[in-house]
Amino acid sequence: MDKNSISGIVLIMAMLLGYQYFFAPKEDTIQPKTKTAAIASKNSPAKPAVNTLPTIAKDSSFKEQIFTLENKDIKIELSSLGGKINTVQLKNYKSYKTYTANGKEAIKLFDSKKDVFSIEIPTGSSKIALSNLLFTGIQSGQQVNFTSVLANGKKINLSYSLPESGFQLNYGIDAKEIADQITGSEYLIHWKENVTQNEKDANEERKATINYLLTEDEEFDYLSENPSSQQSESLTNSTDWISFKKKYFLTGLIPQGSRFTKATLTSTPNLTDSTYIKTLDAQITGNTQDLIQGKSNFQFYFGPNDYSIVKTVAPSFGKNVKLSYDFLLPITRYIFVPLFAFLESIFSNYGLLIIVLVLIIKTALLPLTYKSYVSMAKTRILAPEIAAIKEKIGDDPAKVQQETMKLYGEVGVNPLSGCVPVLATMPILMAVFMLFPNLINLRQESFLWAEDLSTYDSILNLPFTIPFYGSHISLFCLLMTVSQLAYGYYNNQITPDQPGQPINMKMMAYFTPVIFMFVMNSFPAGLSFYYFISNLVTIGQQLAIRKFVDEDKIKLLLDENRKKIAAGGGAKKSRFSQYLQTQLKTMEETQKNAKPTTPKKKK
């Protein structure tokens, strides 16, 4: 990195910190919502809940019926015992373990052996737990209807239907026959999932969280992605939907024509449990009037957390995919996502796709790269004069900087003109940094030695853990680091020393890549590969531009500017040059008018 790149990074980081402080959601901004947090017990991992409510109907001759709803994307098994979902499988997705072992078993997003979905309806002094009822079922095509006859002869009906394609399951409750028995204003939905490891990095999956959409102001919010401590939140606001987000998959519950009135949400990491690495729990309250009026219809979403799919499921449901920070969303949503989708229609190899993506982005940014190089060339041409100023003045950094700015004004050079193009490219850099770790498109796509571009590539597993680095070595991360060091070395050869700098920018060009190597060792291989190719293309562009830029012509242009500006006319001064001259005159007048103060002598 040259000094302009360092300046750009510093400014971008300042912008991010400012955004996080002033605009990111604060914990106490939504009232009357309350949040609490506690440390998860390492010795007591959460286990699947067992329904302890009494069974409403009993029949020793009852025989459980299993029904299957299936399309090209998903397979769902339903049980007449409780009229519940038994299992949900995604037919075209595998766990990392199954994928690397060349197995065929599909991912299960829901399994009643470990997960819970139950509804309790208040009736007088007792509650009817639907999961404890015995149902008879009838299947017609892509729909299953369940009926349970209570002891008093009244019925509760459940219905499930699955479209011919997609990941959305329709679910309805018909409790109108027991409307006169329903008491109170609230009924309870208990939804719990014990998250199993489906990806390579269990710690990343422990960041699984609960998202939701508030209806009052259409505000999206979520529990913290904390992989080591319990997060809990109580909502008294009504919500449009609630979802359980894992690394690359999502389960959601969306009421149709109604809203949840309140909810208590908890995510608990199970640090010592290698089977259920995290537990997501939602105690949701609905309005009993919806049951009485037959409005208790829902839609489940069991599927990939793919922006192109989830954005159409429900209002703001696409926010389950963390594309980027809000101020970078236009770049990600309207440039990267459509461009990536277009390239997917052409390339089946995602390594080649990333290379072409880099070439397209770098070509689009070429004018800015060219402008930055020309600015650097002007600074390089003025380097001998700047060195002469420093030699003449000596060890007075402020005076050296003042005279250097004066020199820039005399030749009409804006020293910030090289920083602005670099700063303009930073949003692209950061958009990629946010997008790639959340991009399911790279999941289980191999390239060269990387078997899965959505996670880190490991060429060597270490028998120990290096602090801040990890216990493995990522080759793509190393290649990215080497390419950054090479680019830094190249820039140091063509970038003159700047007087009065508090930081040695040339040393920073070597120090910064090493820091990023530690940060990105466990990041997706696709991201490291993107930056590696990007660095190579940037070096190539710089070499090509150097052949086309005639520094002798630039020197003649600067000399002409100097003469015209000195003559007081002819050359049109830039606003920055005018600003510099005004500031320099003000500083000179201040120094002339300043009277030295002498300390009073003691009598």
N, C-alpha and C positions, 0 to 999 in steps of 0.2 A: 504494500500500500504506500502511496505517496502522501504528502502532507495534506492534500485536498481530501483524500479518502479518509484519513484519520479525523479531519475536521468534520467531514460529513457524518461519520459514525457517531462522534461526540454529540453533534446537533440532533441526530435522529434519536439517540438514547435519551437526550434531554426532553425531546418531544414525547417519547414514550412514557417517561417518568411523569411528565406533566399531565399527560392524558390519563394515566392510571390514578394520579392523585386527584385531579379535578373532575374527570368525567366517568371513570369506571364505576360500576355499581357499588355503593357502600352498603354495609351490612344493615344499617339502621335507617335507610332512606325510605323504606316502604313500611307504613304503619297500617294496622296494628300488628304486623308480623314480628315475631320474636325469634331470635336465634340462640342456640346454646351449643357448646362444643365440649367434648370430654375425651380423655385419652382412652383408647380401646384396650381392653384387657388382653394381654398376650396369652394368658393361660385359659381363657374361656371364649373361644371362637363361637360365633353365632351358629346355631343349628336350625334346620328347617322346623317350622312351628307345627304343632299337632293340634287339630281342632278338638276342643274338649266339650263343646256344646252337646246337649243330649240329642239323640236321633229322634226326629219327629215321627217317622213312619218306620215300622219294622216288618220284615217279611222273610221268614226262614227259607222260603222257596225262591227268593229273589236270585236271579242270575244276571251278573253284570254283562252289559252289551258294550262292545267297542265299535265305534263308527270312525270312518276315515274320510276326511275332506282333503283333496289333493289337486294341485294344478302343476304347471311346469316349474314353479318357483318354490313351493312350500308344501309340506305334508303335515297334517294335523290329525291327531287321534283324540277322540272324545269318548268319555265314559258315561254310562247311564247311572253310575254310582256317584251321586252328587251333581249329575248333569254338567260335569266339569271338563276342562281341557286336561288331557293326560300328558301329551307331548306335542312339541312343535319343532319340526326339523326344517332347516334350509337346505334344499336338495342340491344346490350348486356351490355350497361352501363347506370347507373342511377346517378342522383345527390344525394348528401348526404341526402338532405331533403326528396327526394322521397324514397330513400332506407330505412331510419328510419321510414317512414310512411307506409312502405310496399306497395308503389305505383308501377305503371307499366310504367309510362311515361319515355321514353328514353331521353338521353341527346341530345340537339341540339347544334352542334358545329358551325353551321352557320344558320342565319335567316335574310332574306332580310328586315324584318321589323326594324332591329336594325343594321345590318351589311351591308357593301358596297363592291361590287366588280364591277368595271366599267372600260371600255377601251375607250379611246378617240383617234380617228384617224384624223390627220390634213389634211384638203383638202382646199387648197387655203386660203381664209380669214376666213374660218369657221372650225369647228371640228365636226366630226360625233361621237356622244356618242352612243355606241352599246346598252346601257341600255335604251335608248329612242326610239329605233326602234321597229317596229311591225313585228313579225315573224310568219311564219306558220311552223308547225312542223310535222315531220313524225317519228314514233318510229318503230324500227325493232329489236325485242329482247332486248338486253342490250345496244342499241345505239339509240340516238335521234339526228336527223338532223333538223336544223332550217334554214329558208331562209327568207331574208328580201329584198323586191324590193324597191329601192330608187325612188325618183321622176323622175329621168332621165332613169329609166328602168333597171339600172344595179343592180346586186345582191351582197349581202354579205351573206356568209354561215357560220354557226357555227355547230360544232358537239361535242357531248358528248358520251362517252362510258364507261361502268363499267364492270370489269371482274366478273366472277362467284363468286369470293371470294376476300376478302381484302378490303383495305380502299383507294385505288388509283382511281381517276377519271380522265380520259383522256379528254382533251379539245382542240379543234382546231378552228382556224379562217381562212377562205378562203376569202381574199379580192382582189384576182387577177383581177377581172372584173373592179375594180375602181383604178387599179394601176396607170393609167394616171392622176388620180385626186389627188393622195396622194402627199403631199408636205413635204419638210423638211426631216430631218434625224431621227426624234424621234417621237414615239407615247407614250402615257401615260397610265399606269395601276394604278388605285387608289383602294387600298385594305385596308379596315378598319374593325376592329372587336371591338365591345363593349363587354367586357368579363363579363359574369354573374357568380355568385357564384355557383359552383358545389360541393365544398368541405366544410368541417366543419369550417375550419379556413380561414376567409376572408382575413386576413392579409397575410397569406402565398400565397393565390391566387393573391394578389395584386403585388406579385413579378413576375407576368407574363411578358414576355419579347420577344424581337425580335432577332432571330438568323439568321446568314447568312454565306455563304461560299464564300470567295474571290477566284477568278480564277487565279490571277497572280502567287501565290505561294501556292495554295490550303490551305489557312489559314482560319480557322474558327474563327468567332468573334461574339459578341453579345452586346446588350444594357445592362446596369447595371440592376440587379434585385432590383431596389429601390421601396419600397412600398409606399413612401411618397412624392417623387418629380419627376417632369417630366424629362425624358431623351430623347435626340434628337441627331441624327447623320446623316451627309450628306456624301454619298459615291460617289466618282467619279471613283472608281474601278468597273470593271465588276464583276458580281457575278453569281455563278452557281445556287443558290437557296436562297430563303428567307422563313423563317417560323415564325409563331406566337406560342410561347410555353406557355401554361398554366401550372398548377401544374402537372397534370397527362395526359393532352391531348395536341394535336399538330395539327395545320393546316399548310400546306406547299405549296409553289408554285414553281415548278421546270420546267424551259423551256427545251424543247426537241430539241436538235440539234442547239441551239443558247444560248445566254447569255443576261442577263440584263446589260445594259450599265452603269446605275447609279441609285441611289435611295436616298430618304430622309425618314428616319425612326424616328418615335416618339412613345413613350409610356407615357401615362398620367394617373396617379392614380386619381380616383374620390373618394376622402375621405369622402364626405358627401352623396354619392349616393349608396344606398343599392341594387340597381338593376344592374347598370353597374359599377362594382367596378374598372375597369381599361379600358382604350381605347388604342388599338394598331393600329397604322396607318402607311402605307407604300405608298409613292408616287414613283412608279417604272417607269423607262424609258426603252423602247425597241427600237430596230433599225427598221425603216420603211422598210428597204430592206428585212427584214424577212417577212413582210406582203406582199410586192410586189412579192416575190419569193415563197410565200406559205409555209414558214417555221415557222409560228407562231403557234406552237403546244406546249401545256403545260400539266403538270400532277399535279393535286391537290392531296394532302394527307390530309384526314380528319380521324384522328384516335387516338388511345392511344399512349402515349409516352413510348412505350415498346421497349426496346433495341433489343429484339429478332425479332421484326417486322421492326422497322425503319432503322436498319442497312443495309437493302437490298434495301431501296427505292431509294437512290441516293448516290453518293460519299460523304463520311463523314457525312451522314445524321444521323448516330447513335450518333453523338456528341450532338444532341439535348437532350439526356439523360445524365445527369450529374453523371456519374458513380463515379468519384473521381478526385483528382488531377492527373496531367499527370504522375508523378513518381510512383503513386500507381495503374495506369491503368492495368498493367500486372496482379496484384493480383486480381483485381476486374473482369477484362474481362476474364481471363483464369482460375480462381479458383472459385470465388463466383457465377458469372452468370451461368456457366455450372452446378456447384454443386446444385444451387438453382433450376435450370430447371429439373435436375435429381430427386431431392427430390419431386418436384411438381408432377412428374409422379407416385409417390408412395403414397404420403400423400395428402389428401384433407383438413385436418385440419392444418391450418398454425401455430397454437401454437405448435402442435407436430412437425411440420416441423422445426421450429426454435430450439426446444430442440435437435432434431437429428443433425441439422446443428452445434450447439454448441459442441455436443459430438464428431463429426467428426473433427472439427477444433482443439478442445482441445486435442484429442488423437494424432493428427498429431504433435502438439507442445509439447507433453509430454516429449520427450528427453531434450528439452530446459528447461522445468520446473524442471526436475530432476537435471540438471546441475546447475541451479540457486540455488536450495535447498542445494545441496552438498557444493557449495561455501559459502552459508550462514552458514552451519554447521561448516565449517573450521573457519570462522570468530568467531563463537560462542565459539569454543574450545579455541581459542586464547584470548578470552575476559579477563580471569584472568591475563594473562601476560600484556595485554594492560592496564588494570587497575593499575597494579603494576608500569608500566612505568609512567603513569600519576601521581600516588602518589609520585614517586621518584623525578620527574622533577618539579611538581607543576604547577603554572599558566603561562605556556609558550606554547601556542598552536602550534607554529611553531616547537619548539623542540620536543614536544610530537608527532606531525605528522611525523617528521623526524625519530624518534626512532621507531615509529610504522611501517613505511615503511621498516626500517632496519630489524625489526622482520619478516615481510612478506618475505623479501628476504632470511632470514636465514632458513626458513622452506619451501621455494619454493611455496608460495601461491600468486596468482595473485588476488588482491582485485577487479579488474575489471571483473573477470570471471563471477561474478554473475550479473553484469549489462548488459553484452553483450547479454545473452539469453533474458532478459526482453526487451532490445532494439529491438531485432529481432522480438519480438511478436507485437511491437507497430504498424507496418504497417498494420497488420491484424485488430487491434483495430480501426485504423483510417479509413481503407477501409470500415468497417461496418458502422462507423459513417457517412461517406459520402453517402454510397449506400442506406441504409434503408429509409431515407427521400425522395428518388427519385424513389423508387421501387413500380411501379404500381401493382405488384403482390399481395401486402398486402392490396390494396384498397378494402374496404368493406368486408374484411375477419374478422369474429368475433372470439373471444376466451375468455372464461370465462366471465368477466364483460365488457370487451372491445368490443364494437360493430363494431369497425373499427380499425384494427391494423395499418393503414397508417396515423392515426392522434392520438392525445392525448386521453387517457381515462380519463373521468372526473367523479369521484365518489361524488364530492361535488362542486357546483358552489357558489363562495363567493359573497356576496353583495358589495364587494369592491375589489380593485385591489392592490396587494402587488407589490411594485417596483421590477423589474427584475424577478418576479415569475409569476405573472398573477392573474387571478380572478377565478381559479379553482384548484382543487387538483387531481393530477394524482396518482392513487394507484400503478401502475407499477413503476412509477418514485420513489415513496416512498420505495417500496420493493427493488429496485435497490440500493437506498441510504443505507438502513439498511444492505443489504448484503455486501456493500463496507465497512461500518463501522465494521461489524463483521469480515471481512477479515483483516482489518487494526488492529483490536484488537488482532486477532490470531497472526499476524505477529509481533506485538509489544512484545508478550510474548516470542517469540523464537529468536528475533533479539537483539543482545547486543548493548549497547550504543557505539557510535563511538566517539573517542576524536577529538577535534578540529573542529567539525561541526558547521558552522555558523547558521544553521537552525535546529530546533528540528524536526527531521524526524518523530518521534513518534506522535507528535502533528499534523504534516501535514497529517498523515494517517487518522485523524478524520476531519480535516479542509477541505481537498480536496473533499470528497464525498458530503459535504454540498454545496460547490460551484457548483458541477455538478447537484445537485438537483434543484437549481435555473435555471441553464442553460437548463436542459432537461425537465422541467415540461410541456412544450408545444411541445416537440418532439414526433414523432410517438410512440405509445404504443409498437409496434413491436420491436423498437430499445431498449427501456428501458427493455422490457422482455428479449431480447437477452443478455444484460449486466447482468441482474439479474441471469439468468441461468448460464451464464459464471462465475460469482463470486462464485456461489454455487459449480459448478464443480471444480473450482480452489481450493477452500477450501477442497473439498473431495480428490483431487489429492495430496494436501500437507499433509493431514492426512495419506493417504495411503503410500506416499513416506517416511514419518517419521517412519513408522513401518518397512520399508525395509532397511533404512539407519542405519548402526551400527556406532555410533559416536565414540565408543571405538576403532574400527578398524581405523577410520580416524585419531584419536589421535596418534595411534601407527605409522601410515604412516607418519605423520608430524614429529614425533620424529626421525624416520629413515632418513627422508629427512634432518633434522637438522644436524644429525651426518655426513651424506655423504657430505653435502655442506661444513660443517666445516672442514672435512678432505681434501677438495679441489679436490675431484674426486669421481667417482662412480656414483653420481647422475647427471642426465642430467638437467641442469638448463634451465628454460624457458627463452624465449627472454625478457619477462617482468622482470624476476628476474635479469637477466644480466643488463638490463637497469637500474633497481633500484640500484644495487650495484655501477654501474658506476656513476650515479647521486649523490649517497650518498658520494662516495669518493671525487667527485668534490666539493661538498658542504663543506666537512670536511677540505679539503685543502684550500679552499677559506677562511674559518673561521680562520684557523691557520695563514695564510699569511696576514690576514687583520690587519693593525696597527691602534690602537685607535688614534683618532685625538683629540688634546686638543686645546681649543680656546686660541688665543693669548691674553696676558694680556695688558690692556691699559696702556700706559706710562703716 
